């Protein structure tokens, strides 16, 4: 009797593109990355080199829609759209949410790494509500800025392109790339410092 082995074999777990890109990036930073054995609302667990302290991440992967606006390419790296579940965000045990922005013309993706509580606060203040879903549009620019752009007029988007736009609640620059990852590494080192003090 012949069996199709490929059909019989089922993976214990899978990772999506965003999780893979986050994992590779963190391993380049000499951190260890772990995948939970079951879905608990945490996509990745990051530990320090000695595996003594951990930080939990929820990862969202977007697509680049910048190709739809050729006139914005001169200033932008990526413009992406994410749909979040309001209840899942509220109940999420992940300490940080990571949004992966894969620029259409960029060699490496941009990452928005934001604490869950801060993401909740901003999603409450920015018009992003659609029933049980929260819609968020994130764009990164070549000048290393990051903005939430849902509902903005074309004239305002042109200000982002020109570098003249300002809005503290929509400005995600503090969580873009190394700015955001610094909070993760600081949390790990801070946990180690607290442990040393306690001992």
N, C-alpha and C positions, 0 to 999 in steps of 0.2 A: 504494500500500500504506500502510495506516495503522499507526502505531506508538504505543504507550502510552508517552509520554516519562517519565511518573512511574515506570513500572516499569523503564525502562532506566537511569534515573539513580540511582546509589547514593552515599550520603555517604562522603566520605573518612574522617570520624571523627564520633563523636557524643559528647555529654556527658550524664551523668545529672543529676538534679535537685540532688544534693549538690555535684557539681563546679561546677555553675552558681552555686549560692548561695555557695560558697567563693570563686569567681572574682570575683563582684560585691563581696563583702565586702573582699577584698584590694585590688581596684581603688579602692575608697573610701578605703583607707589609702595610696593613691598608690604601690602596688606593681604590678609587671607580672606577668601570669599567662600561662603558655604551656601548650599541650597537646601532648604527645609525638606524633609521627607514627605510632608503633606501640606496642603494649602491651609495656612493659618492666618492669611492676610499679610504675611511677610514673604517677599520674593527672595531676598538675599540677606544673609547675615555676614557682617564684616567684623573680623577680629584683628587685633594687633598681631605683631610677628610671633609672639609667644602664646597666642590663643588664650590670653587671660581675660580680656575684656571684649565686649561685643556691641555692635550697633546694628539695628534692624532697618532694612530698606524696602520700600514699595517702589517698583520701577514701572514707568509708563513710556511706551515707545510710540513716536509719532511719525508722520510722513511730511516731507517738505512740499509745500504748495507754492513756494516762491516762484516756480516756473510760470505760474499764472499771471504774475506781475513782472514782466521783464524790466520795466523802468525802475524797479526797486532793487534789482540785483547789485547795482553799483555800491549800495550801502549795507545790504543785508546778507547774512550767511544762511539763515533758515527762517521759515515761517511755518509753524506747525499747529495742529488742532487736536485737542484731547477732550474726551468725554469722561467725566468722573461720576461715580455713583455717590449721591449725597450720604446715604446711610453707611456705605462701606467706608467712606472717608471719616465719618464721625466715629465709627467703631474700630477703625484701623489700629492695630497695635504697633505699626511701624513708626519708628522715631523720625525718619526722614522719608520724603517722597522725592524720587528722582525722575525727571522728565528728560528723555533722550531726544535731541533735535538733530536728525541726520541731514546736514546741509546737502542740497542737490549737487553743488559744485565743490563741496568741502571734502578734504581728505579724511578728516576726523570729525566726529559728531560733537555738538555742544551738549553740556549737561546743566540742567537746572536742579540744584540740590537744596531743598527747602524743608525746614522742620514742619511736621504735620500741623502743629498748632498755628503756625504762621500762615500756612496754606489755607487752613480753615478760615482764619480771620480775613484774609484777602478775598476768598471766594464769597464771603458774606458781604463785603463792601463793594466788590466789583459786580456789575450787572452780568451774572453768568448763570442765572437760574432758568431751568427748563423742566419744571416738575421735579421729578426725583433725580434728574440729571443736572450736572454742572458742566457747562461748556467753557473751556478755556483755550485761548489762542495765545501762543507764545512765539515771539520772534527774537532772534539774536542778530546783532549787527556786527559789521566788520570793525567798528570802533569799540567792540567789547562791551556793549550794552545789551540789556534784555528787557523786553516789555511784554505785558499782557495787553492784547489788542482787541479783545472781543467788543464788538459794537462801535468801534471807533470809526469816524468818518474818514473819507479818502484824504481830506485836507489835513486831518490830524496824522494820518499815516505818513503823509508827505513830510510833516514836521519830524517824525521819527527818522525818516530817510535823510533829512537835512541836518539832523542832530540838534534841533531846537526844542524838541518836546520835553516837557517836565510834568510828572505826576507821581508823587511818592508811592501811592497805593498800587500803581501799575508798573512801577519800576522794580524789576526783579534782578537787577544787576548784581546786587549783594549776594545772590545765590547762583550766579553763573560760573560754571567751570571751577577754577581753583578757589574762588571766593566761597563757593558752596561746599566743596570738598574739605576746605580748611575746618569747617564746623564739625565734620565727621571725625577727622584726625584729632582735633582738639578735644572732642568728647572722649575719644579713646585714651588719649594721654591724660586728660583730666581725671578719668576713672582710675588710672594707674596712680596718679598723684594722691588722690583721696585714699587709695588702698595703702600707700606708703605711709601717709600721715596716721591712718588708723592703727597701723602695726607699730 
